[in-house]
Amino acid sequence: MDEDGRGGESGVSPVIAALLILALTVLLTGVLAVGILSLGMQAPAPAAGIMISENTGVITLAHFSGATLSAGEYAVLVNGIDHTADFQADERDFGPGMRLTWNYGVTKPLSSVSVVYTGGGGSVVIAEKQFYREGKGEVNAAFTASVAEGRNATSQVKTGVSGTKPLPGVIAGKADLWVVLDQVSNQATVEFTADEDGSDLTFSWASGNEQTAYGRKADFAYHSAGLYTVRLDVRNVTSGEVGASSMKIFVRDPGLSALAWVKSNETYTTELWNIAGRGYIDGGGGTGHTDRVWRLQFSYPTTHGFQMVFYFEKTDETPSTQVEYHVSSLERKWYHITGVYDQRGTSPQERSKLYIYGTDSGTIRGLINENLPLNTPTQPRYDVTRWTIENGNFTTEMQHEVDFPLTSEEITAIYTLESGEYIE
């Protein structure tokens, strides 16, 4: 029996051992799970549907469904390099219905574009597309422009006119070509010509206002003021080389802006003093206005301040538009004065304005005639002269004149840049 008993004890031991092993396994598994959770799990990447495409050098990311990617938690990689800023996405949420674009160009190689989620302590690729475009040689795509209808103000804005200085770069640098709308047709037509020519070249133009053209030359018509970017794409069909270039065209409404720094050399209580002007004949007003365009004057006691007078084509009444600034001129104090006549204005306040120190003075006086265009003087258009009273009553400096109305923001920018040269 002892032998049978010992045999029974030997049969039970494996069962107990198995139960002990199972219990120990469960215990260790629980400890391991607790340890993993205590370390923290990486948050899952948001699910977002993003389509990546490229057309004529422009890379587009279109978000069509799913979660919004918060600014700072995603990056856009092009050829493995972070170009999020080029897509203007550094501080921008990217959600359904939105598009991000970058004009990467057509000559550089393009291998891949990726959208990477960087939140949650790791990086996960949400969308990616492979491209197999090798870099290509570039063909010259430069082009020139000429104004066929309207008025070209580039020479005034960029180089100034006789007796004046060019506008500061903050204004002149806004565009490559300045065009004033024609007063009769209410449009400006600009002709563009590519520098290169050849039977193996193709040309594609975009006007900036939804017009297109093909061929070495293109004519585009503009009917409203604004800043437009004209683009030319050139392709060599034999070699596969491509090139692109662009030009900024600033179309402006017809009118006139005249600017000057003026200092009174003494205090005045009588008389009317002519300070600066254009196409100026007689000194006392008179009726001989056939070759006048504008005049800056100081009048006391009539207005007790500065006047800007715009003259138009002569009629029996010699119509003019006049704006005033009612303030007594202080001795040896510089005044920055700007007169603006806008032929598109629908009211006297919109047509004629006088700015002092870059701020609209808001005063209007004089006969308003909006039907007649500004006079084209008998003397050359760019013959602008500074008038300073012979006995030194006033000093005039930094005179500008342009063939279109400047905006309040532009006038303020010019005043701000120039004011450091003058002590008030």
C-alpha positions as CSV (number, residue, x, y, z in Angstrom):
1,M,0.0,0.0,0.0
2,D,2.9,2.3,0.7
3,E,4.1,1.8,-2.8
4,D,0.6,2.6,-4.1
5,G,0.4,5.7,-1.9
6,R,3.7,7.0,-3.1
7,G,2.5,6.3,-6.6
8,G,-0.6,8.5,-6.0
9,E,1.4,11.4,-4.7
10,S,3.6,11.3,-7.8
11,G,0.5,11.5,-10.1
12,V,-0.9,14.7,-8.4
13,S,2.3,16.8,-8.5
14,P,2.2,17.6,-12.3
15,V,-1.3,19.0,-12.0
16,I,-0.4,21.3,-9.1
17,A,2.7,22.4,-11.0
18,A,0.7,23.3,-14.1
19,L,-1.7,25.3,-12.0
20,L,1.1,27.2,-10.3
21,I,2.7,28.0,-13.7
22,L,-0.6,29.3,-15.1
23,A,-1.1,31.5,-12.1
24,L,2.4,32.9,-12.3
25,T,1.9,33.6,-16.0
26,V,-1.3,35.5,-15.4
27,L,0.4,37.5,-12.6
28,L,3.4,38.4,-14.7
29,T,1.2,39.3,-17.7
30,G,-0.7,41.7,-15.5
31,V,2.5,43.3,-14.1
32,L,3.8,43.7,-17.7
33,A,0.6,45.4,-18.8
34,V,0.6,47.8,-15.9
35,G,4.2,48.6,-16.7
36,I,3.5,49.3,-20.3
37,L,0.5,51.5,-19.5
38,S,2.6,53.4,-17.0
39,L,5.0,54.4,-19.7
40,G,2.2,55.8,-21.9
41,M,1.0,54.8,-25.3
42,Q,1.5,56.9,-28.5
43,A,-1.7,58.7,-29.5
44,P,-3.1,57.3,-32.8
45,A,-2.6,59.5,-35.9
46,P,-5.8,61.3,-37.2
47,A,-7.5,59.8,-40.2
48,A,-7.5,62.3,-43.0
49,G,-8.2,61.9,-46.8
50,I,-5.6,64.0,-48.6
51,M,-5.0,64.0,-52.4
52,I,-1.6,65.1,-53.7
53,S,-1.1,66.3,-57.3
54,E,1.3,68.4,-59.4
55,N,0.5,70.4,-62.6
56,T,2.8,72.7,-64.5
57,G,5.1,73.0,-61.4
58,V,2.3,73.7,-58.9
59,I,2.0,71.1,-56.1
60,T,-1.5,70.9,-54.6
61,L,-2.6,69.2,-51.4
62,A,-6.4,68.8,-51.3
63,H,-8.1,67.7,-48.0
64,F,-11.4,66.1,-48.9
65,S,-12.4,64.1,-45.8
66,G,-11.6,63.1,-42.3
67,A,-10.0,64.9,-39.3
68,T,-8.6,68.5,-39.3
69,L,-4.8,68.6,-38.9
70,S,-4.0,71.3,-36.4
71,A,-1.3,73.8,-37.1
72,G,2.1,72.7,-35.8
73,E,1.1,69.1,-35.7
74,Y,1.7,68.3,-39.4
75,A,4.5,68.9,-41.9
76,V,4.7,68.8,-45.7
77,L,7.8,67.2,-47.1
78,V,9.0,67.6,-50.7
79,N,11.8,65.2,-51.7
80,G,12.1,64.4,-48.0
81,I,12.7,68.0,-46.9
82,D,10.3,70.0,-44.8
83,H,8.7,72.7,-47.0
84,T,5.6,73.4,-44.8
85,A,6.3,77.1,-44.8
86,D,6.3,77.2,-48.6
87,F,2.8,75.9,-48.5
88,Q,1.9,78.7,-46.0
89,A,0.9,76.0,-43.6
90,D,3.1,76.8,-40.5
91,E,0.3,78.4,-38.6
92,R,-2.7,77.1,-40.4
93,D,-5.2,74.3,-39.6
94,F,-5.7,71.9,-42.6
95,G,-9.2,70.6,-42.8
96,P,-11.8,69.2,-45.2
97,G,-12.4,71.4,-48.2
98,M,-9.1,73.2,-48.0
99,R,-6.2,73.3,-50.4
100,L,-2.5,74.0,-49.9
101,T,-0.4,74.9,-52.9
102,W,3.2,75.8,-53.7
103,N,4.6,76.8,-57.1
104,Y,7.6,74.5,-57.0
105,G,8.5,75.1,-60.6
106,V,8.9,72.7,-63.6
107,T,12.7,72.5,-63.9
108,K,13.7,70.9,-60.6
109,P,13.5,67.2,-59.9
110,L,10.5,65.9,-58.0
111,S,10.6,62.5,-56.3
112,S,8.0,62.5,-53.5
113,V,5.5,64.7,-51.6
114,S,4.4,63.6,-48.1
115,V,2.1,64.9,-45.4
116,V,3.4,63.8,-42.0
117,Y,1.6,63.9,-38.7
118,T,4.0,65.1,-36.0
119,G,1.7,65.2,-32.9
120,G,1.4,62.6,-30.2
121,G,5.2,62.2,-29.7
122,G,5.9,60.6,-33.0
123,S,5.7,61.0,-36.8
124,V,3.3,59.1,-39.0
125,V,2.9,59.5,-42.8
126,I,-0.8,60.3,-43.5
127,A,-0.5,60.8,-47.3
128,E,2.3,60.4,-49.8
129,K,2.7,60.3,-53.5
130,Q,5.8,59.3,-55.5
131,F,6.9,61.3,-58.5
132,Y,9.5,60.3,-61.0
133,R,10.3,63.6,-62.6
134,E,14.0,64.3,-63.3
135,G,15.3,67.9,-63.5
136,K,15.2,69.4,-67.0
137,G,17.1,72.1,-68.7
138,E,15.4,75.5,-68.7
139,V,14.5,77.6,-71.7
140,N,14.5,81.4,-71.6
141,A,11.0,82.6,-70.9
142,A,11.6,86.3,-70.5
143,F,9.1,88.7,-72.2
144,T,8.5,92.4,-72.7
145,A,5.3,94.5,-72.5
146,S,4.0,97.6,-74.2
147,V,0.7,99.5,-73.7
148,A,-1.5,99.5,-76.8
149,E,-4.4,101.3,-75.2
150,G,-4.5,103.4,-72.0
151,R,-1.5,105.2,-70.6
152,N,1.8,103.8,-69.4
153,A,2.8,105.4,-66.2
154,T,6.0,103.4,-65.6
155,S,8.3,106.2,-66.6
156,Q,6.8,108.5,-64.1
157,V,6.7,106.0,-61.2
158,K,10.1,104.5,-61.8
159,T,12.2,107.4,-62.9
160,G,10.2,110.5,-62.1
161,V,9.5,113.4,-64.5
162,S,11.1,116.7,-65.2
163,G,11.5,118.7,-62.0
164,T,10.4,115.8,-59.8
165,K,11.8,112.8,-58.0
166,P,10.6,109.2,-58.6
167,L,8.2,107.8,-56.0
168,P,9.9,105.8,-53.2
169,G,10.4,102.1,-53.8
170,V,7.5,101.2,-51.4
171,I,5.2,102.5,-54.2
172,A,7.2,102.0,-57.4
173,G,8.3,98.5,-56.4
174,K,4.7,97.2,-56.3
175,A,4.7,96.4,-60.1
176,D,6.8,96.0,-63.2
177,L,4.4,97.9,-65.4
178,W,1.9,100.6,-64.4
179,V,-1.0,101.2,-66.7
180,V,-3.8,103.9,-66.5
181,L,-7.2,103.0,-67.9
182,D,-8.2,104.9,-71.0
183,Q,-10.7,107.6,-70.2
184,V,-13.0,106.8,-73.2
185,S,-12.9,103.1,-73.6
186,N,-12.5,102.4,-69.8
187,Q,-9.9,99.7,-70.5
188,A,-6.2,99.2,-70.9
189,T,-4.7,96.8,-73.5
190,V,-1.2,95.5,-73.0
191,E,0.8,93.6,-75.7
192,F,3.3,91.0,-74.5
193,T,6.1,89.5,-76.6
194,A,8.4,86.5,-75.6
195,D,12.1,87.2,-76.1
196,E,12.7,83.8,-77.6
197,D,11.4,82.5,-80.9
198,G,11.6,79.2,-82.8
199,S,9.6,76.5,-84.5
200,D,10.3,74.1,-81.7
201,L,9.0,76.4,-79.0
202,T,5.4,76.5,-77.6
203,F,4.1,79.5,-75.6
204,S,1.3,79.6,-73.1
205,W,0.1,82.9,-71.5
206,A,-2.1,83.7,-68.5
207,S,-3.3,87.3,-68.0
208,G,-4.1,87.3,-64.3
209,N,-7.7,88.1,-65.0
210,E,-8.8,84.8,-66.6
211,Q,-7.6,85.4,-70.1
212,T,-5.3,83.0,-71.9
213,A,-3.3,83.0,-75.2
214,Y,-0.9,80.8,-77.2
215,G,1.8,81.9,-79.5
216,R,4.9,84.2,-79.1
217,K,2.7,87.3,-78.7
218,A,-0.4,88.0,-76.6
219,D,-2.8,90.9,-76.1
220,F,-4.7,91.2,-72.9
221,A,-7.4,93.8,-72.1
222,Y,-8.0,95.0,-68.5
223,H,-11.2,96.8,-67.6
224,S,-10.8,97.5,-63.9
225,A,-8.1,98.7,-61.6
226,G,-6.0,96.1,-59.8
227,L,-2.8,94.2,-59.5
228,Y,-2.4,91.4,-62.0
229,T,0.3,88.8,-62.5
230,V,1.0,87.8,-66.2
231,R,2.7,84.5,-66.6
232,L,4.4,82.9,-69.6
233,D,5.3,79.2,-69.9
234,V,7.6,78.1,-72.7
235,R,8.4,74.5,-73.8
236,N,10.9,73.2,-76.2
237,V,9.1,70.3,-77.8
238,T,12.3,68.8,-79.2
239,S,14.5,68.8,-76.1
240,G,11.7,68.8,-73.5
241,E,13.2,71.9,-71.8
242,V,10.7,74.2,-70.2
243,G,10.8,77.7,-68.6
244,A,8.4,80.2,-66.9
245,S,8.5,83.8,-66.0
246,S,6.0,86.4,-64.8
247,M,5.4,90.2,-64.6
248,K,3.2,92.3,-62.3
249,I,0.9,94.7,-64.0
250,F,-0.7,97.4,-61.9
251,V,-3.8,98.9,-63.6
252,R,-4.9,102.2,-62.2
253,D,-7.9,104.5,-62.6
254,P,-7.4,107.8,-64.5
255,G,-6.6,111.0,-62.5
256,L,-3.7,112.8,-61.0
257,S,-1.7,112.9,-57.7
258,A,0.7,115.7,-56.9
259,L,2.9,115.7,-53.8
260,A,5.3,118.2,-52.3
261,W,7.1,119.2,-49.2
262,V,6.4,122.9,-48.5
263,K,8.0,125.3,-45.9
264,S,6.9,128.9,-45.2
265,N,9.9,131.1,-44.6
266,E,7.9,133.6,-42.7
267,T,4.4,134.0,-41.3
268,Y,1.7,135.4,-43.7
269,T,-1.4,137.3,-43.0
270,T,-2.3,138.6,-46.4
271,E,-2.1,137.8,-50.1
272,L,-2.3,134.6,-52.1
273,W,1.0,132.8,-52.7
274,N,1.5,130.4,-55.6
275,I,3.9,127.7,-54.3
276,A,4.2,124.8,-56.8
277,G,2.4,123.7,-59.9
278,R,2.5,122.3,-63.4
279,G,1.9,124.0,-66.8
280,Y,1.7,127.3,-64.9
281,I,1.5,130.5,-66.9
282,D,0.4,133.6,-65.0
283,G,0.9,134.2,-61.3
284,G,-2.5,135.6,-60.3
285,G,-5.1,133.1,-61.4
286,G,-6.4,134.7,-64.5
287,T,-8.2,132.7,-67.2
288,G,-5.3,131.4,-69.2
289,H,-5.6,127.8,-68.0
290,T,-5.2,126.0,-71.3
291,D,-1.9,124.4,-70.3
292,R,-2.4,124.1,-66.6
293,V,-3.0,120.8,-64.7
294,W,-2.6,121.6,-61.0
295,R,-1.4,124.3,-58.6
296,L,-0.5,124.4,-55.0
297,Q,-1.0,127.7,-53.3
298,F,-1.4,129.4,-49.9
299,S,-4.2,131.9,-49.3
300,Y,-4.8,134.3,-46.5
301,P,-7.3,135.6,-45.4
302,T,-9.6,133.8,-47.9
303,T,-9.0,130.3,-46.6
304,H,-6.3,130.7,-44.0
305,G,-4.4,127.8,-45.4
306,F,-3.2,125.7,-48.3
307,Q,-5.2,125.1,-51.5
308,M,-4.7,122.4,-54.2
309,V,-6.4,123.4,-57.5
310,F,-6.9,121.0,-60.4
311,Y,-7.6,122.6,-63.8
312,F,-9.4,120.9,-66.7
313,E,-9.8,121.6,-70.4
314,K,-10.8,125.1,-70.9
315,T,-14.5,126.1,-71.3
316,D,-16.0,129.6,-71.1
317,E,-16.1,129.3,-67.3
318,T,-12.7,127.6,-67.0
319,P,-14.0,124.8,-64.6
320,S,-11.7,123.6,-61.9
321,T,-11.8,121.5,-58.8
322,Q,-10.3,123.0,-55.7
323,V,-9.6,121.5,-52.2
324,E,-8.4,123.4,-49.2
325,Y,-6.7,122.9,-45.8
326,H,-7.7,125.5,-43.3
327,V,-4.7,126.2,-41.1
328,S,-2.5,129.2,-40.7
329,S,1.0,128.4,-42.1
330,L,3.6,128.3,-39.3
331,E,6.9,129.9,-40.0
332,R,9.7,127.5,-41.0
333,K,7.5,124.5,-40.5
334,W,7.6,121.7,-43.2
335,Y,4.2,120.6,-44.5
336,H,3.7,117.5,-46.6
337,I,0.9,118.2,-49.0
338,T,-0.7,115.8,-51.5
339,G,-3.6,116.6,-53.9
340,V,-5.5,113.7,-55.5
341,Y,-8.0,114.0,-58.3
342,D,-9.8,110.7,-59.1
343,Q,-11.9,110.8,-62.2
344,R,-13.8,107.7,-61.2
345,G,-15.1,109.3,-58.1
346,T,-18.9,109.6,-57.8
347,S,-19.0,112.6,-55.5
348,P,-16.8,115.7,-54.9
349,Q,-15.4,114.1,-51.8
350,E,-14.4,111.0,-53.8
351,R,-13.0,113.0,-56.7
352,S,-10.8,115.5,-55.0
353,K,-8.9,115.2,-51.8
354,L,-6.1,117.0,-50.0
355,Y,-3.8,115.2,-47.6
356,I,-1.6,116.9,-45.0
357,Y,1.0,114.7,-43.4
358,G,-0.5,111.7,-45.1
359,T,-4.0,112.3,-43.6
360,D,-7.1,113.3,-45.6
361,S,-8.0,116.9,-44.6
362,G,-11.6,116.3,-45.7
363,T,-12.2,119.8,-47.1
364,I,-13.7,120.5,-50.5
365,R,-14.2,123.9,-52.3
366,G,-14.6,125.0,-55.9
367,L,-16.4,124.2,-59.1
368,I,-16.6,120.5,-59.6
369,N,-16.6,119.3,-63.2
370,E,-16.4,115.5,-63.5
371,N,-17.2,115.3,-67.2
372,L,-14.1,116.8,-68.7
373,P,-10.8,114.9,-68.6
374,L,-7.7,116.5,-67.1
375,N,-6.0,118.9,-69.6
376,T,-3.3,117.6,-71.8
377,P,-1.0,120.7,-71.9
378,T,0.5,122.2,-75.0
379,Q,4.0,121.8,-73.5
380,P,5.4,118.2,-73.2
381,R,3.6,116.0,-70.7
382,Y,6.6,115.5,-68.6
383,D,7.7,119.1,-68.4
384,V,7.1,119.6,-64.7
385,T,8.6,122.7,-63.0
386,R,9.0,123.7,-59.3
387,W,7.8,127.1,-58.5
388,T,9.4,128.8,-55.6
389,I,8.6,132.5,-54.9
390,E,11.5,134.6,-56.1
391,N,11.8,136.5,-52.8
392,G,12.0,133.2,-50.8
393,N,8.5,133.3,-49.2
394,F,8.2,129.5,-49.6
395,T,10.5,126.6,-50.2
396,T,9.3,123.5,-52.1
397,E,11.1,120.2,-52.1
398,M,10.6,116.5,-53.0
399,Q,7.9,117.2,-55.6
400,H,6.2,114.2,-57.1
401,E,3.6,113.8,-59.8
402,V,1.9,110.7,-61.1
403,D,-0.8,110.1,-63.7
404,F,-3.2,108.2,-61.4
405,P,-4.8,108.6,-58.0
406,L,-2.8,107.3,-55.1
407,T,-4.6,105.6,-52.2
408,S,-4.6,106.8,-48.6
409,E,-2.3,103.9,-47.7
410,E,0.2,104.8,-50.4
411,I,0.3,108.5,-49.5
412,T,0.8,107.6,-45.8
413,A,3.7,105.3,-46.8
414,I,5.4,108.0,-48.9
415,Y,5.0,110.5,-46.1
416,T,6.4,108.1,-43.5
417,L,9.5,107.4,-45.6
418,E,10.2,111.0,-46.4
419,S,9.3,112.6,-43.1
420,G,12.7,111.8,-41.5
421,E,14.4,114.3,-43.9
422,Y,12.3,117.2,-42.7
423,I,12.1,118.8,-39.3
424,E,8.7,120.0,-38.3
